[in-house]
Amino acid sequence: MRRSVRYQVLAFCVVLLAGCSREKYESKPLAQQPQEAASSAIVTLQKLVNDQNYRSLGFQTVDEVRQARLGEPLEVYIIGLEKLKNYRAGQDPNTLLVPSAETIYPVTVSGNVRTGVTIIHKEQGYESSSFGQADVVKRLTLYRHDPSEFVVRIPAFNLYFIARHAEACILLVPIANNPRLKAQAGESAPLNTIVEQLRPYIDSYNGISK
């Protein structure tokens, strides 16, 4: 948990620095494709990483940053708390999934995931919103077996899954063990089964993500 918080704080600092740099000089138009925005983010990352922060961002050496490459992007879908509260057994669980504006790009060195960059889709185009979340991105790529698979996130419980299509349903694969779930990391379960496992926590949710 402390490591995750450190990544998030550093991610904010990196983006803040990038934003200040853009304001200091001329404003650049937003990229028109997520891949273009991610490629620009890598350039920014290479400029900002130094001896003091490279480990916090997931790199093993400063020199690794110069070798950084983009991995296969991961689309992100959100399941919101209100939808979970209103969902009842027998309903189509696929209606719980809402496309987000985010796409996660793993950042790799020699084929090994080191960190990630999140690209956000705005009205005018695409731009990077954060760097980091190395542990999350590593786990997501570990359990993704096909480029068609995507990320499902439940912000209320700080849960991430890899999602894949089965014959008649969507299967969710937890990327980490969680006491709320019977499904363990790497084990797939139907989306509606995951929701039912979370039902006691949904009904008693107090507004604090854990």
PAKE-386137 format. One record per residue (C-alpha): residue in three letters; chain; x, y, z. Coordinates in steps of 0.02 Angstrom, whole numbers, plus 50000, padded with zeros to 5 digits. Example, Ala and Ser with C-alpha at 12.3 -4.5 7.8 and 13.67 -1.06 7.14 Angstrom:
<pts>
PT, residuo, cadena, east, north, up
PT, ALA, A, 50615, 49775, 50390
PT, SER, A, 50684, 49947, 50357
</pts>
This chain:
<pts>
PT, residuo, cadena, east, north, up
PT, MET, A, 50000, 50000, 50000
PT, ARG, A, 50139, 50123, 50045
PT, ARG, A, 50226, 50084, 49882
PT, SER, A, 50066, 50114, 49785
PT, VAL, A, 50039, 50282, 49870
PT, ARG, A, 50219, 50331, 49832
PT, TYR, A, 50193, 50292, 49648
PT, GLN, A, 50034, 50394, 49644
PT, VAL, A, 50114, 50544, 49728
PT, LEU, A, 50263, 50538, 49612
PT, ALA, A, 50148, 50517, 49462
PT, PHE, A, 50061, 50677, 49512
PT, CYS, A, 50225, 50769, 49531
PT, VAL, A, 50285, 50712, 49360
PT, VAL, A, 50125, 50767, 49276
PT, LEU, A, 50128, 50931, 49370
PT, LEU, A, 50304, 50965, 49309
PT, ALA, A, 50253, 50923, 49132
PT, GLY, A, 50104, 51038, 49145
PT, CYS, A, 50211, 51181, 49210
PT, SER, A, 50334, 51153, 49068
PT, ARG, A, 50195, 51166, 48940
PT, GLU, A, 50129, 51326, 49017
PT, LYS, A, 50302, 51404, 49025
PT, TYR, A, 50325, 51379, 48840
PT, GLU, A, 50195, 51373, 48703
PT, SER, A, 50042, 51264, 48722
PT, LYS, A, 50043, 51110, 48611
PT, PRO, A, 49885, 51042, 48529
PT, LEU, A, 49822, 50878, 48599
PT, ALA, A, 49863, 50718, 48507
PT, GLN, A, 49727, 50650, 48395
PT, GLN, A, 49766, 50467, 48433
PT, PRO, A, 49806, 50383, 48600
PT, GLN, A, 49964, 50303, 48530
PT, GLU, A, 50029, 50476, 48481
PT, ALA, A, 49997, 50542, 48657
PT, ALA, A, 50081, 50390, 48734
PT, SER, A, 50235, 50412, 48624
PT, SER, A, 50247, 50594, 48677
PT, ALA, A, 50229, 50540, 48859
PT, ILE, A, 50380, 50425, 48842
PT, VAL, A, 50484, 50572, 48781
PT, THR, A, 50426, 50675, 48930
PT, LEU, A, 50463, 50531, 49048
PT, GLN, A, 50640, 50515, 48981
PT, LYS, A, 50671, 50700, 49014
PT, LEU, A, 50604, 50700, 49191
PT, VAL, A, 50674, 50539, 49265
PT, ASN, A, 50836, 50563, 49362
PT, ASP, A, 50947, 50483, 49494
PT, GLN, A, 50825, 50529, 49632
PT, ASN, A, 50662, 50463, 49560
PT, TYR, A, 50697, 50321, 49437
PT, ARG, A, 50667, 50182, 49564
PT, SER, A, 50504, 50256, 49623
PT, LEU, A, 50440, 50250, 49445
PT, GLY, A, 50485, 50066, 49427
PT, PHE, A, 50651, 50074, 49333
PT, GLN, A, 50804, 49979, 49393
PT, THR, A, 50930, 50105, 49326
PT, VAL, A, 50925, 50280, 49253
PT, ASP, A, 50993, 50212, 49089
PT, GLU, A, 50841, 50099, 49072
PT, VAL, A, 50731, 50250, 49042
PT, ARG, A, 50818, 50283, 48877
PT, GLN, A, 50769, 50106, 48822
PT, ALA, A, 50586, 50126, 48870
PT, ARG, A, 50458, 50067, 48743
PT, LEU, A, 50269, 50060, 48740
PT, GLY, A, 50180, 49895, 48765
PT, GLU, A, 50007, 49843, 48704
PT, PRO, A, 49875, 49967, 48765
PT, LEU, A, 49739, 49918, 48887
PT, GLU, A, 49567, 49996, 48873
PT, VAL, A, 49487, 50032, 49041
PT, TYR, A, 49305, 50005, 49089
PT, ILE, A, 49229, 50064, 49253
PT, ILE, A, 49096, 49985, 49363
PT, GLY, A, 49023, 50122, 49472
PT, LEU, A, 48952, 50101, 49646
PT, GLU, A, 48776, 50159, 49600
PT, LYS, A, 48764, 50030, 49461
PT, LEU, A, 48822, 49896, 49583
PT, LYS, A, 48692, 49948, 49711
PT, ASN, A, 48552, 49943, 49583
PT, TYR, A, 48605, 49779, 49503
PT, ARG, A, 48499, 49626, 49540
PT, ALA, A, 48527, 49443, 49502
PT, GLY, A, 48456, 49396, 49333
PT, GLN, A, 48494, 49563, 49252
PT, ASP, A, 48623, 49576, 49113
PT, PRO, A, 48788, 49606, 49205
PT, ASN, A, 48868, 49678, 49048
PT, THR, A, 48765, 49837, 49075
PT, LEU, A, 48873, 49872, 49228
PT, LEU, A, 49024, 49908, 49117
PT, VAL, A, 49051, 50090, 49068
PT, PRO, A, 49193, 50138, 48950
PT, SER, A, 49313, 50259, 49032
PT, ALA, A, 49414, 50397, 48952
PT, GLU, A, 49575, 50308, 49004
PT, THR, A, 49694, 50193, 48912
PT, ILE, A, 49841, 50115, 49004
PT, TYR, A, 50004, 50088, 48910
PT, PRO, A, 50134, 49974, 48991
PT, VAL, A, 50309, 50045, 48980
PT, THR, A, 50435, 49907, 48945
PT, VAL, A, 50623, 49885, 48942
PT, SER, A, 50687, 49737, 48841
PT, GLY, A, 50512, 49663, 48846
PT, ASN, A, 50494, 49678, 49036
PT, VAL, A, 50361, 49793, 49109
PT, ARG, A, 50435, 49931, 49216
PT, THR, A, 50293, 50055, 49239
PT, GLY, A, 50143, 50127, 49148
PT, VAL, A, 50074, 50285, 49071
PT, THR, A, 49889, 50326, 49073
PT, ILE, A, 49816, 50419, 48925
PT, ILE, A, 49653, 50512, 48944
PT, HIS, A, 49532, 50556, 48804
PT, LYS, A, 49471, 50735, 48811
PT, GLU, A, 49354, 50829, 48696
PT, GLN, A, 49498, 50901, 48594
PT, GLY, A, 49604, 50744, 48589
PT, TYR, A, 49719, 50636, 48697
PT, GLU, A, 49850, 50676, 48828
PT, SER, A, 49945, 50589, 48967
PT, SER, A, 49866, 50601, 49139
PT, SER, A, 49990, 50504, 49247
PT, PHE, A, 50146, 50396, 49255
PT, GLY, A, 50179, 50256, 49377
PT, GLN, A, 50068, 50122, 49456
PT, ALA, A, 50207, 50000, 49415
PT, ASP, A, 50140, 49857, 49521
PT, VAL, A, 49964, 49871, 49450
PT, VAL, A, 50024, 49880, 49270
PT, LYS, A, 50141, 49731, 49294
PT, ARG, A, 49998, 49627, 49363
PT, LEU, A, 49880, 49680, 49224
PT, THR, A, 50003, 49627, 49090
PT, LEU, A, 50042, 49466, 49182
PT, TYR, A, 49862, 49406, 49175
PT, ARG, A, 49816, 49472, 49003
PT, HIS, A, 49830, 49331, 48878
PT, ASP, A, 49760, 49414, 48722
PT, PRO, A, 49759, 49593, 48652
PT, SER, A, 49567, 49587, 48650
PT, GLU, A, 49563, 49580, 48839
PT, PHE, A, 49535, 49741, 48936
PT, VAL, A, 49539, 49815, 49111
PT, VAL, A, 49390, 49827, 49227
PT, ARG, A, 49408, 49939, 49377
PT, ILE, A, 49291, 49956, 49527
PT, PRO, A, 49349, 50120, 49607
PT, ALA, A, 49241, 50101, 49764
PT, PHE, A, 49343, 49949, 49816
PT, ASN, A, 49506, 49992, 49727
PT, LEU, A, 49493, 49831, 49626
PT, TYR, A, 49571, 49795, 49456
PT, PHE, A, 49529, 49648, 49343
PT, ILE, A, 49576, 49584, 49173
PT, ALA, A, 49416, 49551, 49075
PT, ARG, A, 49395, 49426, 48935
PT, HIS, A, 49247, 49371, 48830
PT, ALA, A, 49182, 49194, 48853
PT, GLU, A, 49042, 49111, 48753
PT, ALA, A, 48897, 49188, 48847
PT, CYS, A, 48975, 49306, 48974
PT, ILE, A, 49122, 49413, 49023
PT, LEU, A, 49250, 49335, 49138
PT, LEU, A, 49346, 49439, 49264
PT, VAL, A, 49520, 49393, 49325
PT, PRO, A, 49574, 49477, 49488
PT, ILE, A, 49754, 49540, 49476
PT, ALA, A, 49780, 49523, 49664
PT, ASN, A, 49704, 49425, 49807
PT, ASN, A, 49570, 49518, 49903
PT, PRO, A, 49475, 49460, 50058
PT, ARG, A, 49311, 49518, 49981
PT, LEU, A, 49328, 49394, 49837
PT, LYS, A, 49328, 49205, 49832
PT, ALA, A, 49414, 49212, 49664
PT, GLN, A, 49603, 49221, 49687
PT, ALA, A, 49729, 49316, 49583
PT, GLY, A, 49737, 49240, 49409
PT, GLU, A, 49574, 49141, 49429
PT, SER, A, 49432, 49190, 49312
PT, ALA, A, 49252, 49205, 49368
PT, PRO, A, 49096, 49270, 49279
PT, LEU, A, 49060, 49454, 49305
PT, ASN, A, 48894, 49420, 49392
PT, THR, A, 48982, 49300, 49513
PT, ILE, A, 49108, 49435, 49560
PT, VAL, A, 48965, 49556, 49593
PT, GLU, A, 48876, 49431, 49705
PT, GLN, A, 49037, 49403, 49803
PT, LEU, A, 49047, 49591, 49829
PT, ARG, A, 48862, 49609, 49874
PT, PRO, A, 48885, 49619, 50065
PT, TYR, A, 49016, 49754, 50044
PT, ILE, A, 48913, 49849, 49916
PT, ASP, A, 48764, 49858, 50032
PT, SER, A, 48870, 49915, 50180
PT, TYR, A, 48989, 50030, 50086
PT, ASN, A, 49037, 50182, 50191
PT, GLY, A, 49124, 50285, 50058
PT, ILE, A, 49303, 50233, 50101
PT, SER, A, 49403, 50137, 49969
PT, LYS, A, 49517, 50002, 50038
</pts>
